[in-house]
Amino acid sequence: MNYFNVRTISYLPAIIFAAFLAGCSSGPGLENLETAKSEVRLYYDSGRYDKELQEVVSEAMDDFEKVEVHDSSAVVFDVDETVLSNYPAIKKLDFGFVPDIWNQWILEAKAPAIEEVRNLYNYLVARKFHIIFLTGRTLAQYEATYKNLKEAGFTTFDTLIVRSGKMSDAPAENFKNIERIVLSDMGYKIEGCVGDQWSDLKGQYTGIKVKLPNFLYMVD
């Protein structure tokens, strides 16, 4: 499924969450779709997601505490399911994906902050790290994304990088790797990357890798 012609999103709550819970009790390793959806809702609504986020963030803070901050030190954050939560929209769509509705949700700029990650962000800002947002969202979604970040409490950052030009159709991992190389060439020393997808954390200039849980979708 193409995500605004820029990245592929697979909504696989059944497979992902079933694997996370060590599978089902019968059948060829598959979970009934409605059961899987219920388990994903329970994971997010019961506080388990928040608890696991807090554990990841606490460990990340411990790791960043060991970093000596210089004028060039920077941390790169993804946006969706990293600092902003799309769970309200995804849940409303019953874990489906309708491009027009998804785009409208983004343009409304109402995605709530993920509080645990905002705490990490505030910690890094207080320590004088440069903050960079690097997202697979499109240039057409730039203004709404910028507004959403600011209104969600992410008020201090150097830049917001979105897909444009030749990068519009590049695989997520390649796009983000190239942008980090550019940032490094500009003089930034990337001390860490924070994201919900492994494609946020692969390649050069990643520093400390902070992988957040996401059982809503996968980005290829």
Z-matrix of the N, CA and C atoms (Angstrom, degrees):
N
C 1 1.458
C 2 1.516 1 109.00
N 3 1.315 2 117.74 1 125.52
C 4 1.456 3 120.24 2 -175.71
C 5 1.505 4 111.52 3 -84.73
N 6 1.297 5 116.28 4 134.21
C 7 1.466 6 123.08 5 -177.94
C 8 1.510 7 108.25 6 -99.62
N 9 1.359 8 115.95 7 88.77
C 10 1.455 9 121.70 8 -179.17
C 11 1.525 10 111.34 9 53.21
N 12 1.344 11 116.66 10 35.99
C 13 1.460 12 123.05 11 178.15
C 14 1.522 13 113.79 12 60.82
N 15 1.316 14 117.29 13 21.14
C 16 1.454 15 117.46 14 -179.08
C 17 1.524 16 113.53 15 -125.63
N 18 1.289 17 118.93 16 -27.96
C 19 1.451 18 118.77 17 177.54
C 20 1.509 19 109.31 18 -157.66
N 21 1.301 20 115.91 19 157.15
C 22 1.452 21 121.16 20 -176.84
C 23 1.509 22 110.15 21 -98.98
N 24 1.327 23 115.60 22 129.79
C 25 1.458 24 120.79 23 176.50
C 26 1.520 25 108.61 24 -117.59
N 27 1.297 26 116.60 25 130.09
C 28 1.452 27 121.70 26 176.43
C 29 1.517 28 108.68 27 -113.11
N 30 1.325 29 116.12 28 118.43
C 31 1.458 30 120.19 29 176.26
C 32 1.520 31 107.59 30 -89.11
N 33 1.344 32 116.41 31 101.59
C 34 1.454 33 122.38 32 -173.35
C 35 1.515 34 111.76 33 -127.33
N 36 1.325 35 118.55 34 53.92
C 37 1.459 36 118.43 35 -178.31
C 38 1.517 37 112.83 36 -59.98
N 39 1.336 38 117.03 37 -34.27
C 40 1.461 39 119.11 38 -178.05
C 41 1.515 40 111.08 39 -63.65
N 42 1.323 41 116.74 40 -53.06
C 43 1.460 42 120.26 41 -176.23
C 44 1.515 43 111.16 42 -70.24
N 45 1.335 44 116.72 43 -47.62
C 46 1.462 45 120.04 44 -175.84
C 47 1.517 46 110.93 45 -62.67
N 48 1.303 47 116.61 46 -51.42
C 49 1.455 48 118.35 47 -173.87
C 50 1.519 49 110.99 48 -73.21
N 51 1.334 50 116.51 49 -32.91
C 52 1.462 51 118.23 50 176.71
C 53 1.520 52 110.42 51 -61.86
N 54 1.322 53 115.92 52 -41.72
C 55 1.470 54 119.25 53 177.77
C 56 1.515 55 110.19 54 -63.39
N 57 1.327 56 115.73 55 -40.00
C 58 1.461 57 120.63 56 -178.88
C 59 1.519 58 111.22 57 -62.96
N 60 1.331 59 115.71 58 -35.37
C 61 1.464 60 120.47 59 -178.21
C 62 1.533 61 111.86 60 -94.47
N 63 1.333 62 115.63 61 14.94
C 64 1.478 63 121.83 62 178.03
C 65 1.521 64 112.50 63 69.50
N 66 1.342 65 116.24 64 31.59
C 67 1.451 66 120.92 65 169.87
C 68 1.509 67 114.52 66 83.49
N 69 1.303 68 114.84 67 -173.51
C 70 1.463 69 120.41 68 -179.40
C 71 1.525 70 109.73 69 -106.87
N 72 1.309 71 115.12 70 176.22
C 73 1.460 72 119.97 71 -173.00
C 74 1.517 73 112.90 72 -85.94
N 75 1.347 74 118.82 73 -16.76
C 76 1.449 75 120.52 74 -178.04
C 77 1.514 76 109.55 75 -151.40
N 78 1.337 77 115.77 76 171.65
C 79 1.450 78 119.74 77 179.49
C 80 1.515 79 111.33 78 81.11
N 81 1.357 80 116.59 79 -178.09
C 82 1.472 81 121.61 80 -173.68
C 83 1.518 82 112.84 81 -81.04
N 84 1.322 83 117.58 82 45.64
C 85 1.458 84 120.02 83 178.10
C 86 1.505 85 114.02 84 77.76
N 87 1.323 86 117.87 85 18.68
C 88 1.455 87 121.56 86 -179.08
C 89 1.520 88 110.49 87 -112.66
N 90 1.338 89 114.64 88 155.22
C 91 1.459 90 121.60 89 177.97
C 92 1.520 91 108.06 90 -111.98
N 93 1.327 92 117.07 91 143.45
C 94 1.454 93 120.01 92 172.95
C 95 1.519 94 109.16 93 -56.86
N 96 1.324 95 117.72 94 135.72
C 97 1.461 96 121.97 95 -173.10
C 98 1.520 97 112.26 96 -58.45
N 99 1.328 98 117.56 97 -44.98
C 100 1.460 99 119.73 98 -178.92
C 101 1.528 100 111.12 99 -66.39
N 102 1.323 101 116.28 100 -36.13
C 103 1.464 102 119.51 101 176.33
C 104 1.518 103 110.49 102 -64.80
N 105 1.331 104 115.96 103 -43.02
C 106 1.464 105 120.36 104 179.64
C 107 1.525 106 110.98 105 -62.16
N 108 1.320 107 116.87 106 -42.37
C 109 1.467 108 120.26 107 178.07
C 110 1.523 109 110.54 108 -60.69
N 111 1.324 110 115.72 109 -42.36
C 112 1.468 111 119.48 110 179.33
C 113 1.522 112 110.97 111 -62.78
N 114 1.329 113 116.53 112 -39.22
C 115 1.461 114 120.34 113 179.95
C 116 1.527 115 111.21 114 -67.23
N 117 1.329 116 116.19 115 -38.42
C 118 1.466 117 119.85 116 177.92
C 119 1.525 118 110.24 117 -65.83
N 120 1.341 119 116.26 118 -44.49
C 121 1.474 120 119.23 119 177.26
C 122 1.527 121 110.48 120 -58.33
N 123 1.323 122 116.24 121 -44.93
C 124 1.462 123 120.48 122 -179.46
C 125 1.526 124 110.50 123 -61.94
N 126 1.308 125 116.96 124 -41.21
C 127 1.470 126 121.36 125 179.31
C 128 1.522 127 110.49 126 -58.25
N 129 1.328 128 116.77 127 -45.26
C 130 1.464 129 120.38 128 -177.64
C 131 1.523 130 112.93 129 -79.23
N 132 1.325 131 117.36 130 -35.57
C 133 1.464 132 120.37 131 -172.95
C 134 1.527 133 113.71 132 -88.48
N 135 1.323 134 117.81 133 -17.69
C 136 1.466 135 120.87 134 -174.65
C 137 1.523 136 113.50 135 -86.98
N 138 1.332 137 116.23 136 -10.94
C 139 1.456 138 119.79 137 -176.98
C 140 1.518 139 113.56 138 101.73
N 141 1.330 140 116.33 139 -7.05
C 142 1.468 141 119.37 140 -179.51
C 143 1.529 142 111.35 141 -64.86
N 144 1.328 143 115.93 142 -41.92
C 145 1.469 144 120.86 143 177.40
C 146 1.519 145 110.51 144 -59.24
N 147 1.323 146 116.57 145 -47.07
C 148 1.466 147 120.94 146 179.87
C 149 1.526 148 111.11 147 -61.52
N 150 1.312 149 116.13 148 -40.15
C 151 1.467 150 120.45 149 -179.72
C 152 1.529 151 110.74 150 -63.59
N 153 1.323 152 116.05 151 -45.41
C 154 1.461 153 119.16 152 -179.46
C 155 1.526 154 111.35 153 -68.26
N 156 1.328 155 116.25 154 -36.22
C 157 1.463 156 119.64 155 174.87
C 158 1.522 157 110.81 156 -59.42
N 159 1.313 158 115.98 157 -46.10
C 160 1.459 159 120.45 158 -178.59
C 161 1.521 160 111.19 159 -60.98
N 162 1.320 161 116.52 160 -38.74
C 163 1.464 162 120.16 161 178.48
C 164 1.527 163 110.89 162 -63.77
N 165 1.329 164 116.41 163 -43.22
C 166 1.465 165 120.55 164 179.22
C 167 1.522 166 110.62 165 -64.80
N 168 1.327 167 116.48 166 -44.90
C 169 1.464 168 121.13 167 -178.53
C 170 1.525 169 111.12 168 -64.51
N 171 1.321 170 116.93 169 -41.72
C 172 1.468 171 120.14 170 179.38
C 173 1.522 172 111.03 171 -60.75
N 174 1.321 173 115.97 172 -43.06
C 175 1.464 174 120.15 173 178.40
C 176 1.527 175 110.43 174 -65.29
N 177 1.334 176 116.11 175 -39.65
C 178 1.465 177 119.97 176 179.33
C 179 1.521 178 111.18 177 -63.69
N 180 1.317 179 117.05 178 -42.06
C 181 1.463 180 119.96 179 178.06
C 182 1.521 181 111.20 180 -61.23
N 183 1.321 182 116.05 181 -39.77
C 184 1.466 183 119.70 182 177.02
C 185 1.525 184 110.60 183 -61.16
N 186 1.325 185 116.31 184 -40.74
C 187 1.462 186 120.40 185 -179.92
C 188 1.529 187 111.42 186 -68.08
N 189 1.325 188 116.66 187 -44.52
C 190 1.464 189 119.98 188 -178.71
C 191 1.530 190 111.87 189 -69.98
N 192 1.318 191 116.13 190 -25.08
C 193 1.462 192 119.80 191 178.31
C 194 1.530 193 110.67 192 -62.04
N 195 1.313 194 116.79 193 -25.94
C 196 1.462 195 121.39 194 -178.65
C 197 1.528 196 112.43 195 -83.73
N 198 1.329 197 116.83 196 -7.66
C 199 1.464 198 120.86 197 -177.03
C 200 1.521 199 110.11 198 -86.26
N 201 1.307 200 116.28 199 129.77
C 202 1.462 201 121.13 200 174.07
C 203 1.525 202 108.01 201 -82.17
N 204 1.314 203 116.65 202 117.32
C 205 1.461 204 121.12 203 -174.04
C 206 1.525 205 110.60 204 -82.67
N 207 1.335 206 114.92 205 130.23
C 208 1.458 207 122.00 206 176.32
C 209 1.525 208 109.03 207 -116.57
N 210 1.309 209 116.66 208 174.90
C 211 1.463 210 120.74 209 -178.92
C 212 1.526 211 112.23 210 -60.22
N 213 1.313 212 116.87 211 -25.64
C 214 1.463 213 121.01 212 -176.35
C 215 1.527 214 113.50 213 -98.31
N 216 1.333 215 118.15 214 -2.08
C 217 1.469 216 121.37 215 -174.79
C 218 1.525 217 111.59 216 -66.94
N 219 1.330 218 116.08 217 131.00
C 220 1.463 219 120.73 218 -177.39
C 221 1.520 220 110.73 219 -139.78
N 222 1.323 221 115.10 220 153.86
C 223 1.459 222 122.09 221 172.79
C 224 1.523 223 107.43 222 -125.70
N 225 1.332 224 116.05 223 133.19
C 226 1.459 225 122.49 224 -178.37
C 227 1.527 226 109.37 225 -101.32
N 228 1.328 227 115.90 226 126.56
C 229 1.462 228 122.44 227 177.67
C 230 1.524 229 110.09 228 -112.17
N 231 1.324 230 116.37 229 136.95
C 232 1.455 231 121.94 230 163.07
C 233 1.529 232 107.05 231 -72.12
N 234 1.336 233 117.62 232 173.79
C 235 1.468 234 120.70 233 -179.47
C 236 1.532 235 111.84 234 -109.46
N 237 1.328 236 117.45 235 -65.73
C 238 1.467 237 120.92 236 -173.14
C 239 1.522 238 112.35 237 -69.08
N 240 1.317 239 115.48 238 127.71
C 241 1.469 240 123.51 239 -177.34
C 242 1.520 241 112.06 240 61.07
N 243 1.325 242 116.01 241 16.64
C 244 1.462 243 121.39 242 173.68
C 245 1.512 244 109.55 243 -118.69
N 246 1.321 245 117.70 244 -58.40
C 247 1.468 246 120.11 245 174.71
C 248 1.523 247 111.54 246 -111.24
N 249 1.336 248 116.94 247 -26.77
C 250 1.464 249 121.52 248 177.23
C 251 1.522 250 109.54 249 -116.85
N 252 1.324 251 116.28 250 137.48
C 253 1.459 252 121.58 251 -178.68
C 254 1.522 253 111.16 252 -99.88
N 255 1.330 254 115.42 253 126.99
C 256 1.461 255 121.24 254 174.00
C 257 1.525 256 111.50 255 -100.35
N 258 1.311 257 116.53 256 9.69
C 259 1.459 258 120.18 257 -177.99
C 260 1.526 259 112.62 258 -55.60
N 261 1.346 260 119.70 259 -41.18
C 262 1.469 261 118.21 260 179.29
C 263 1.528 262 112.86 261 -57.07
N 264 1.329 263 117.06 262 -41.69
C 265 1.461 264 120.68 263 -179.46
C 266 1.522 265 111.40 264 -72.69
N 267 1.317 266 116.71 265 -41.94
C 268 1.464 267 120.79 266 -179.24
C 269 1.530 268 110.74 267 -65.43
N 270 1.306 269 116.39 268 -40.99
C 271 1.468 270 120.82 269 178.14
C 272 1.527 271 110.36 270 -64.29
N 273 1.326 272 116.46 271 -40.45
C 274 1.466 273 120.79 272 179.71
C 275 1.522 274 111.19 273 -63.31
N 276 1.334 275 116.36 274 -32.83
C 277 1.465 276 121.43 275 178.54
C 278 1.526 277 112.00 276 -85.76
N 279 1.325 278 116.90 277 8.17
C 280 1.463 279 122.42 278 -179.77
C 281 1.525 280 110.85 279 57.19
N 282 1.348 281 115.46 280 39.78
C 283 1.458 282 123.93 281 177.98
C 284 1.523 283 113.05 282 66.63
N 285 1.334 284 115.99 283 19.45
C 286 1.456 285 120.18 284 173.35
C 287 1.516 286 110.70 285 -91.56
N 288 1.315 287 116.85 286 -173.85
C 289 1.459 288 121.63 287 -179.41
C 290 1.520 289 109.70 288 -144.14
N 291 1.337 290 116.35 289 112.86
C 292 1.459 291 123.05 290 176.10
C 293 1.526 292 106.60 291 -118.36
N 294 1.337 293 118.81 292 108.65
C 295 1.467 294 121.21 293 -172.70
C 296 1.522 295 114.97 294 -50.03
N 297 1.333 296 117.67 295 -45.62
C 298 1.467 297 119.65 296 -177.47
C 299 1.529 298 111.35 297 -64.44
N 300 1.317 299 116.78 298 -41.80
C 301 1.464 300 120.58 299 179.85
C 302 1.523 301 110.08 300 -68.25
N 303 1.317 302 116.35 301 -40.55
C 304 1.468 303 120.62 302 178.57
C 305 1.524 304 110.65 303 -62.43
N 306 1.322 305 116.58 304 -45.20
C 307 1.462 306 120.63 305 179.38
C 308 1.524 307 110.78 306 -62.40
N 309 1.332 308 116.60 307 -41.40
C 310 1.459 309 120.03 308 178.97
C 311 1.527 310 110.82 309 -62.77
N 312 1.320 311 116.98 310 -39.54
C 313 1.462 312 121.43 311 177.16
C 314 1.525 313 110.33 312 -59.21
N 315 1.302 314 117.12 313 -45.42
C 316 1.463 315 120.68 314 179.52
C 317 1.521 316 110.77 315 -63.69
N 318 1.324 317 117.04 316 -43.74
C 319 1.461 318 120.86 317 -177.85
C 320 1.525 319 112.34 318 -67.52
N 321 1.323 320 117.19 319 -24.24
C 322 1.468 321 119.94 320 176.39
C 323 1.522 322 112.11 321 -70.67
N 324 1.325 323 116.97 322 -20.09
C 325 1.475 324 122.93 323 175.26
C 326 1.529 325 112.38 324 57.19
N 327 1.332 326 116.04 325 42.25
C 328 1.459 327 120.39 326 -177.42
C 329 1.533 328 113.65 327 -116.43
N 330 1.308 329 117.14 328 10.79
C 331 1.468 330 119.03 329 179.34
C 332 1.525 331 109.73 330 -63.74
N 333 1.323 332 118.02 331 129.31
C 334 1.469 333 120.03 332 -178.96
C 335 1.523 334 112.23 333 -74.16
N 336 1.317 335 114.83 334 154.41
C 337 1.466 336 120.14 335 175.77
C 338 1.522 337 109.90 336 -68.93
N 339 1.311 338 116.12 337 147.37
C 340 1.457 339 121.79 338 168.97
C 341 1.521 340 105.69 339 -86.89
N 342 1.314 341 116.37 340 106.14
C 343 1.466 342 121.34 341 -166.19
C 344 1.521 343 113.48 342 -59.86
N 345 1.316 344 116.70 343 -41.25
C 346 1.463 345 119.13 344 -178.09
C 347 1.527 346 110.88 345 -61.88
N 348 1.324 347 116.17 346 -39.51
C 349 1.465 348 119.86 347 179.86
C 350 1.526 349 110.40 348 -74.38
N 351 1.318 350 116.43 349 -32.38
C 352 1.471 351 118.59 350 174.99
C 353 1.526 352 110.11 351 -63.89
N 354 1.310 353 117.31 352 -33.94
C 355 1.470 354 120.01 353 175.48
C 356 1.525 355 110.90 354 -63.33
N 357 1.333 356 116.64 355 -40.88
C 358 1.466 357 120.66 356 176.41
C 359 1.521 358 110.08 357 -63.74
N 360 1.316 359 116.02 358 -44.93
C 361 1.469 360 121.38 359 177.42
C 362 1.529 361 110.68 360 -57.05
N 363 1.325 362 117.21 361 -47.85
C 364 1.471 363 120.68 362 -179.67
C 365 1.528 364 111.14 363 -61.86
N 366 1.314 365 116.50 364 -38.70
C 367 1.464 366 121.07 365 177.20
C 368 1.528 367 110.39 366 -61.21
N 369 1.317 368 116.41 367 -45.31
C 370 1.465 369 120.61 368 -178.59
C 371 1.521 370 111.80 369 -68.20
N 372 1.322 371 116.66 370 -39.09
C 373 1.469 372 120.35 371 176.78
C 374 1.525 373 110.00 372 -62.06
N 375 1.329 374 116.18 373 -43.70
C 376 1.468 375 120.47 374 179.97
C 377 1.521 376 111.48 375 -62.02
N 378 1.320 377 116.67 376 -29.88
C 379 1.467 378 120.96 377 179.04
C 380 1.529 379 112.33 378 -87.62
N 381 1.319 380 116.71 379 2.51
C 382 1.470 381 123.11 380 174.29
C 383 1.530 382 114.17 381 75.61
N 384 1.319 383 116.76 382 25.16
C 385 1.458 384 119.07 383 169.46
C 386 1.529 385 108.72 384 -72.26
N 387 1.314 386 117.47 385 143.88
C 388 1.458 387 120.90 386 168.34
C 389 1.528 388 107.52 387 -73.34
N 390 1.322 389 116.45 388 139.25
C 391 1.460 390 121.51 389 179.54
C 392 1.518 391 108.87 390 -111.30
N 393 1.326 392 115.64 391 130.69
C 394 1.461 393 122.01 392 178.84
C 395 1.520 394 108.29 393 -128.35
N 396 1.326 395 116.45 394 131.17
C 397 1.461 396 121.02 395 175.00
C 398 1.524 397 108.40 396 -101.80
N 399 1.322 398 115.70 397 127.51
C 400 1.464 399 123.00 398 -178.08
C 401 1.521 400 107.98 399 -128.43
N 402 1.327 401 116.54 400 109.58
C 403 1.458 402 121.27 401 -170.93
C 404 1.522 403 112.12 402 -129.48
N 405 1.327 404 115.40 403 152.63
C 406 1.450 405 121.51 404 174.98
C 407 1.510 406 113.49 405 -80.02
N 408 1.319 407 117.67 406 2.20
C 409 1.468 408 119.67 407 175.79
C 410 1.531 409 110.00 408 -64.56
N 411 1.327 410 115.91 409 161.63
C 412 1.459 411 120.90 410 -173.39
C 413 1.519 412 112.32 411 -92.39
N 414 1.330 413 114.82 412 167.71
C 415 1.458 414 120.79 413 177.71
C 416 1.527 415 110.99 414 -60.17
N 417 1.334 416 117.05 415 -35.04
C 418 1.464 417 120.95 416 178.59
C 419 1.524 418 112.00 417 -65.22
N 420 1.324 419 116.75 418 -19.64
C 421 1.462 420 121.63 419 -179.59
C 422 1.524 421 112.53 420 -101.74
N 423 1.322 422 116.38 421 5.65
C 424 1.466 423 120.63 422 -174.92
C 425 1.526 424 111.95 423 -60.62
N 426 1.321 425 117.65 424 -53.24
C 427 1.467 426 121.10 425 -174.87
C 428 1.520 427 111.24 426 -60.17
N 429 1.336 428 116.68 427 -43.87
C 430 1.465 429 120.12 428 179.80
C 431 1.524 430 110.82 429 -65.46
N 432 1.318 431 116.48 430 -38.54
C 433 1.464 432 120.37 431 179.54
C 434 1.521 433 110.86 432 -66.59
N 435 1.320 434 116.10 433 -44.42
C 436 1.469 435 121.48 434 178.07
C 437 1.532 436 109.99 435 -58.53
N 438 1.337 437 115.73 436 -46.52
C 439 1.465 438 120.84 437 179.47
C 440 1.525 439 110.86 438 -62.35
N 441 1.328 440 116.70 439 -45.22
C 442 1.461 441 121.25 440 -178.58
C 443 1.524 442 111.19 441 -61.35
N 444 1.322 443 116.65 442 -43.14
C 445 1.464 444 120.34 443 178.62
C 446 1.520 445 111.11 444 -60.21
N 447 1.313 446 116.00 445 -47.62
C 448 1.462 447 120.39 446 -178.67
C 449 1.529 448 110.92 447 -61.82
N 450 1.332 449 116.37 448 -47.24
C 451 1.463 450 120.43 449 -176.63
C 452 1.528 451 112.01 450 -70.89
N 453 1.323 452 117.42 451 -21.29
C 454 1.465 453 121.15 452 178.40
C 455 1.525 454 111.92 453 -87.75
N 456 1.330 455 116.41 454 1.67
C 457 1.462 456 119.69 455 174.96
C 458 1.510 457 115.87 456 103.03
N 459 1.325 458 116.81 457 3.44
C 460 1.467 459 120.39 458 177.78
C 461 1.532 460 108.29 459 -96.28
N 462 1.298 461 114.88 460 74.48
C 463 1.465 462 120.71 461 -168.48
C 464 1.520 463 114.19 462 -90.63
N 465 1.327 464 116.87 463 -16.62
C 466 1.459 465 120.87 464 -176.55
C 467 1.521 466 110.24 465 -117.41
N 468 1.314 467 116.23 466 111.94
C 469 1.464 468 120.47 467 174.29
C 470 1.526 469 108.93 468 -160.58
N 471 1.317 470 114.81 469 155.85
C 472 1.462 471 120.27 470 -177.72
C 473 1.519 472 112.16 471 -76.24
N 474 1.321 473 115.40 472 -44.21
C 475 1.458 474 118.28 473 -175.84
C 476 1.523 475 110.96 474 -160.02
N 477 1.321 476 114.80 475 157.83
C 478 1.461 477 123.78 476 173.12
C 479 1.526 478 106.68 477 -118.68
N 480 1.324 479 116.49 478 118.50
C 481 1.459 480 121.54 479 -177.82
C 482 1.520 481 109.02 480 -107.33
N 483 1.345 482 116.09 481 125.43
C 484 1.462 483 122.25 482 177.02
C 485 1.529 484 108.97 483 -120.66
N 486 1.305 485 115.46 484 172.46
C 487 1.464 486 120.01 485 177.91
C 488 1.523 487 110.63 486 -74.45
N 489 1.320 488 115.72 487 139.81
C 490 1.460 489 120.70 488 174.11
C 491 1.520 490 108.69 489 -162.19
N 492 1.325 491 116.42 490 162.69
C 493 1.456 492 121.53 491 176.12
C 494 1.514 493 113.25 492 55.67
N 495 1.334 494 115.73 493 -132.63
C 496 1.459 495 121.35 494 -176.32
C 497 1.521 496 112.64 495 -65.49
N 498 1.319 497 117.10 496 -19.49
C 499 1.463 498 120.61 497 -178.69
C 500 1.526 499 112.83 498 -83.42
N 501 1.324 500 116.94 499 -3.52
C 502 1.462 501 120.03 500 -174.87
C 503 1.521 502 113.11 501 -61.00
N 504 1.329 503 117.03 502 -33.63
C 505 1.460 504 120.35 503 -175.61
C 506 1.522 505 113.71 504 -112.54
N 507 1.312 506 117.07 505 6.31
C 508 1.468 507 119.85 506 -178.76
C 509 1.525 508 110.59 507 -71.68
N 510 1.332 509 118.17 508 146.76
C 511 1.466 510 119.85 509 173.12
C 512 1.524 511 110.02 510 -55.65
N 513 1.317 512 116.49 511 147.38
C 514 1.466 513 121.21 512 -175.22
C 515 1.522 514 112.09 513 -54.54
N 516 1.331 515 116.27 514 -44.50
C 517 1.466 516 119.52 515 -178.19
C 518 1.526 517 111.21 516 -61.32
N 519 1.338 518 116.78 517 -43.46
C 520 1.466 519 120.57 518 -179.84
C 521 1.520 520 111.62 519 -66.22
N 522 1.328 521 115.64 520 -45.35
C 523 1.462 522 121.16 521 179.68
C 524 1.522 523 111.07 522 -56.30
N 525 1.308 524 116.25 523 -49.49
C 526 1.465 525 119.41 524 -175.75
C 527 1.526 526 111.66 525 -71.43
N 528 1.314 527 116.67 526 -34.81
C 529 1.456 528 119.68 527 177.08
C 530 1.527 529 110.62 528 -63.50
N 531 1.324 530 116.75 529 -45.63
C 532 1.466 531 120.75 530 179.63
C 533 1.524 532 111.02 531 -62.11
N 534 1.319 533 116.87 532 -42.37
C 535 1.468 534 119.57 533 -179.24
C 536 1.527 535 111.16 534 -65.98
N 537 1.322 536 117.44 535 -34.93
C 538 1.467 537 119.24 536 176.96
C 539 1.527 538 111.14 537 -68.68
N 540 1.325 539 116.65 538 -36.30
C 541 1.466 540 119.86 539 175.69
C 542 1.524 541 110.01 540 -61.63
N 543 1.328 542 116.44 541 -43.24
C 544 1.471 543 120.98 542 177.66
C 545 1.526 544 110.26 543 -60.62
N 546 1.319 545 116.50 544 -44.76
C 547 1.470 546 120.39 545 179.07
C 548 1.524 547 110.99 546 -60.89
N 549 1.317 548 115.93 547 -41.37
C 550 1.460 549 119.58 548 178.04
C 551 1.525 550 110.81 549 -63.76
N 552 1.322 551 116.61 550 -41.87
C 553 1.464 552 120.95 551 177.89
C 554 1.525 553 111.64 552 -63.18
N 555 1.334 554 116.10 553 -27.02
C 556 1.465 555 120.86 554 177.89
C 557 1.527 556 112.20 555 -77.00
N 558 1.335 557 116.35 556 -11.00
C 559 1.460 558 119.82 557 177.74
C 560 1.509 559 115.60 558 113.34
N 561 1.333 560 117.58 559 -2.92
C 562 1.462 561 120.00 560 177.46
C 563 1.530 562 110.28 561 -73.89
N 564 1.312 563 115.84 562 142.64
C 565 1.467 564 121.82 563 170.43
C 566 1.525 565 106.59 564 -107.31
N 567 1.313 566 115.68 565 102.68
C 568 1.461 567 120.39 566 -174.97
C 569 1.523 568 109.33 567 -76.82
N 570 1.322 569 114.73 568 111.84
C 571 1.465 570 121.14 569 -176.49
C 572 1.521 571 112.21 570 -90.44
N 573 1.337 572 117.32 571 -16.55
C 574 1.447 573 119.34 572 -179.41
C 575 1.508 574 112.27 573 -171.89
N 576 1.328 575 115.54 574 159.24
C 577 1.460 576 122.98 575 175.71
C 578 1.524 577 108.49 576 -129.82
N 579 1.323 578 115.80 577 139.05
C 580 1.464 579 121.95 578 -178.78
C 581 1.520 580 108.19 579 -123.13
N 582 1.333 581 117.14 580 124.29
C 583 1.452 582 119.36 581 -179.82
C 584 1.512 583 112.52 582 -163.31
N 585 1.330 584 115.36 583 165.42
C 586 1.467 585 121.39 584 -179.75
C 587 1.524 586 112.07 585 -97.75
N 588 1.342 587 117.22 586 -9.75
C 589 1.455 588 122.02 587 -179.59
C 590 1.528 589 109.85 588 -117.08
N 591 1.326 590 116.32 589 147.72
C 592 1.464 591 118.76 590 178.04
C 593 1.519 592 111.00 591 -64.59
N 594 1.329 593 117.21 592 -26.48
C 595 1.468 594 120.01 593 177.51
C 596 1.522 595 111.98 594 -66.09
N 597 1.334 596 117.75 595 -17.78
C 598 1.467 597 121.43 596 175.32
C 599 1.524 598 111.61 597 -74.50
N 600 1.328 599 116.05 598 -18.08
C 601 1.463 600 120.63 599 -166.48
C 602 1.522 601 113.99 600 -120.22
N 603 1.331 602 117.57 601 1.11
C 604 1.456 603 120.81 602 -177.67
C 605 1.524 604 111.32 603 -98.44
N 606 1.317 605 115.44 604 152.09
C 607 1.453 606 120.25 605 177.41
C 608 1.513 607 112.59 606 105.95
N 609 1.314 608 115.41 607 -159.95
C 610 1.455 609 121.65 608 -176.45
C 611 1.527 610 111.73 609 -86.29
N 612 1.314 611 114.88 610 158.62
C 613 1.463 612 123.03 611 172.27
C 614 1.532 613 112.21 612 54.75
N 615 1.317 614 115.72 613 55.39
C 616 1.467 615 119.77 614 178.98
C 617 1.524 616 112.34 615 -104.65
N 618 1.327 617 118.02 616 -26.85
C 619 1.456 618 120.23 617 -178.17
C 620 1.518 619 111.19 618 61.04
N 621 1.320 620 116.47 619 -140.30
C 622 1.466 621 122.19 620 177.17
C 623 1.528 622 108.79 621 -67.60
N 624 1.320 623 116.69 622 126.78
C 625 1.462 624 121.00 623 -177.97
C 626 1.524 625 109.90 624 -99.16
N 627 1.319 626 116.09 625 117.31
C 628 1.464 627 121.65 626 -179.53
C 629 1.524 628 107.95 627 -110.25
N 630 1.327 629 116.73 628 102.85
C 631 1.467 630 122.17 629 -177.87
C 632 1.521 631 109.52 630 -96.95
N 633 1.323 632 115.65 631 117.56
C 634 1.460 633 122.45 632 -179.87
C 635 1.525 634 110.40 633 -93.58
N 636 1.327 635 118.08 634 150.24
C 637 1.463 636 120.38 635 178.55
C 638 1.525 637 112.04 636 -70.99
N 639 1.330 638 115.56 637 141.78
C 640 1.462 639 121.74 638 173.94
C 641 1.517 640 107.63 639 -152.09
N 642 1.336 641 116.45 640 111.44
C 643 1.448 642 121.42 641 177.02
C 644 1.527 643 111.18 642 -111.23
N 645 1.343 644 116.11 643 24.19
C 646 1.457 645 121.35 644 -179.64
C 647 1.518 646 112.42 645 -98.48
N 648 1.319 647 117.20 646 -38.62
C 649 1.462 648 121.12 647 -179.43
C 650 1.521 649 109.77 648 -163.61
N 651 1.350 650 113.96 649 167.38
C 652 1.460 651 121.33 650 175.45
C 653 1.520 652 108.67 651 -123.77
N 654 1.331 653 116.44 652 142.62
C 655 1.461 654 122.08 653 177.51
C 656 1.515 655 108.49 654 -108.42
N 657 1.334 656 116.56 655 124.98
C 658 1.464 657 121.21 656 178.69
C 659 1.528 658 110.09 657 -83.94
